[in-house]
Amino acid sequence: MKTFIDTSVFIRHYYGVEKAVTLLDRLIGTQNCFIIPSVYEETFYKLLFMETREIFGKTGKHQMKRKFLKHPEKFGNVKTYLADFLEVLLISRMVICLGVNEKILSTAREISFEKGLLPNDALMAATCKYYGIKRIATFDDDFKGVGFLKVVRE
C-alpha cells in the first residue's frame, strides 16, 4: 500500500514524540512510502526555526537565518537527523522522493482554492492524486477535508 508522509510526522519524530516514532517505524517497515522535495525542505526549515527558538529564544525567519549562518555548529542535531535518518531513508529507497510536474502544479492550485489548503499542503495532495496515493501520514488536520486521501495517524 502507498502512503505519503507529511512534514508533521518527521518534525514530531525528530522530537521523539512517541506517536510519530511508532507511526514512522510501522510505515517504513510495511508500506511504500513517499515524499516530495518540499517535504524535505519544509522539515529542514521548520527544524532550523524550532531549534533557533530553543537555543537562542524567540525568533523570526530573518533572525533564524542570521543565527544559522553565524552558528551552524549549534544546529548539529538537525544536520545529523537529515543526514543520518531522512537522507538514509531516501538513499535506501525506503522512502521515495517523487517528482512534481506541470499537471501536479495545476492540480495543486485547484485543490488549494477548492479545499482551502495552503500551497505546500495542496502540492502534497495533488502529488498523491497524480500518483494514485490514497493515504497520507500526517498530524495536520487540514488533510481531513481532502476526500481522496485517508489520513493515517496510527
C-alpha positions as CSV (number, residue, x, y, z in Angstrom):
1,M,0.0,0.0,0.0
2,K,1.2,3.5,-0.8
3,T,1.5,6.2,1.9
4,F,2.7,9.8,1.6
5,I,4.5,11.1,4.6
6,D,3.8,14.7,5.6
7,T,6.4,17.0,7.3
8,S,4.4,16.9,10.6
9,V,5.4,13.3,11.0
10,F,9.2,14.0,10.6
11,I,9.1,17.0,12.9
12,R,7.4,15.0,15.7
13,H,9.7,12.1,15.0
14,Y,12.8,14.4,15.4
15,Y,11.5,15.5,18.8
16,G,10.8,11.9,19.9
17,V,7.0,12.1,20.1
18,E,6.0,8.5,20.7
19,K,3.0,8.5,18.3
20,A,5.2,9.8,15.4
21,V,8.1,7.4,16.2
22,T,5.7,4.4,16.3
23,L,3.9,5.6,13.1
24,L,7.0,6.1,11.1
25,D,8.5,2.8,12.3
26,R,5.4,0.9,11.2
27,L,5.1,2.7,7.9
28,I,8.7,2.3,6.9
29,G,8.5,-1.4,7.6
30,T,5.3,-2.2,5.9
31,Q,4.3,0.4,3.3
32,N,5.6,2.0,0.1
33,C,6.4,5.5,1.5
34,F,6.7,8.7,-0.5
35,I,7.6,12.4,-0.1
36,I,8.2,15.3,-2.5
37,P,11.3,17.7,-2.3
38,S,9.2,20.3,-0.4
39,V,8.7,17.9,2.5
40,Y,12.4,17.6,2.9
41,E,12.8,21.4,2.6
42,E,10.0,22.1,5.0
43,T,11.3,19.6,7.5
44,F,14.7,21.2,7.3
45,Y,13.4,24.8,7.6
46,K,11.0,24.0,10.5
47,L,13.6,22.2,12.4
48,L,16.0,25.1,12.0
49,F,13.3,27.6,13.1
50,M,12.3,25.5,16.1
51,E,15.9,24.9,17.2
52,T,16.8,28.6,16.8
53,R,13.9,29.4,19.2
54,E,15.1,26.6,21.6
55,I,18.8,27.7,21.5
56,F,18.5,31.5,21.2
57,G,15.0,32.3,22.4
58,K,12.2,34.0,20.5
59,T,13.0,34.3,16.8
60,G,11.7,35.1,13.3
61,K,12.8,33.9,9.9
62,H,15.4,36.7,9.5
63,Q,17.0,36.2,12.9
64,M,16.9,32.4,12.3
65,K,18.9,32.9,9.1
66,R,21.5,35.1,10.9
67,K,21.9,32.7,13.8
68,F,22.2,29.7,11.4
69,L,24.8,31.4,9.3
70,K,26.8,32.6,12.3
71,H,26.5,29.5,14.4
72,P,26.0,26.4,12.2
73,E,27.7,24.2,14.8
74,K,24.7,24.8,17.1
75,F,22.4,23.0,14.6
76,G,24.3,19.7,14.6
77,N,21.3,17.7,15.7
78,V,19.3,19.0,12.7
79,K,22.2,18.1,10.4
80,T,22.5,14.7,11.9
81,Y,18.8,14.0,11.6
82,L,18.7,14.9,8.0
83,A,21.9,13.1,7.0
84,D,21.7,10.0,9.2
85,F,18.0,9.4,9.1
86,L,15.9,11.2,6.4
87,E,18.6,11.0,3.7
88,V,19.4,7.4,4.6
89,L,15.7,6.6,4.1
90,L,15.8,8.2,0.7
91,I,19.1,6.7,-0.4
92,S,18.0,3.2,0.6
93,R,14.7,3.8,-1.2
94,M,12.7,3.1,2.0
95,V,11.1,6.4,1.2
96,I,10.8,7.5,-2.4
97,C,11.1,11.2,-3.4
98,L,8.6,11.8,-6.2
99,G,8.9,14.4,-8.9
100,V,6.5,17.2,-9.5
101,N,5.3,18.2,-13.0
102,E,3.1,20.9,-14.6
103,K,-0.1,18.7,-14.2
104,I,0.6,18.4,-10.4
105,L,1.2,22.1,-10.1
106,S,-2.1,22.9,-11.8
107,T,-4.0,20.4,-9.7
108,A,-2.4,21.9,-6.6
109,R,-3.6,25.3,-7.5
110,E,-7.2,23.9,-7.9
111,I,-7.1,21.9,-4.7
112,S,-5.7,25.0,-2.8
113,F,-8.7,27.1,-3.8
114,E,-11.3,24.4,-3.6
115,K,-10.2,22.9,-0.2
116,G,-8.6,25.9,1.4
117,L,-5.2,24.3,1.7
118,L,-2.0,26.3,1.9
119,P,0.1,25.8,-1.2
120,N,2.5,23.2,0.1
121,D,-0.3,21.1,1.5
122,A,-2.1,21.4,-1.8
123,L,1.0,20.3,-3.6
124,M,1.3,17.2,-1.5
125,A,-2.4,16.4,-2.0
126,A,-2.1,16.9,-5.8
127,T,1.0,14.7,-5.9
128,C,-0.9,12.0,-4.1
129,K,-3.7,12.3,-6.6
130,Y,-1.4,12.2,-9.6
131,Y,0.5,9.1,-8.4
132,G,-2.6,7.3,-7.1
133,I,-1.6,7.5,-3.4
134,K,-4.7,7.3,-1.2
135,R,-3.1,7.5,2.3
136,I,-1.3,10.4,3.9
137,A,0.5,10.0,7.3
138,T,0.1,13.4,8.9
139,F,-0.8,15.1,12.2
140,D,-2.2,18.1,10.2
141,D,-6.0,18.3,10.4
142,D,-6.2,20.2,7.0
143,F,-6.0,17.0,5.0
144,K,-9.2,15.7,6.5
145,G,-11.1,17.7,4.0
146,V,-9.4,16.1,1.0
147,G,-11.9,13.4,0.0
148,F,-9.5,11.2,-2.0
149,L,-7.0,10.9,0.9
150,K,-7.3,8.8,4.0
151,V,-5.4,10.4,7.0
152,V,-3.2,7.9,8.8
153,R,-2.1,8.7,12.4
154,E,-1.5,5.3,13.9
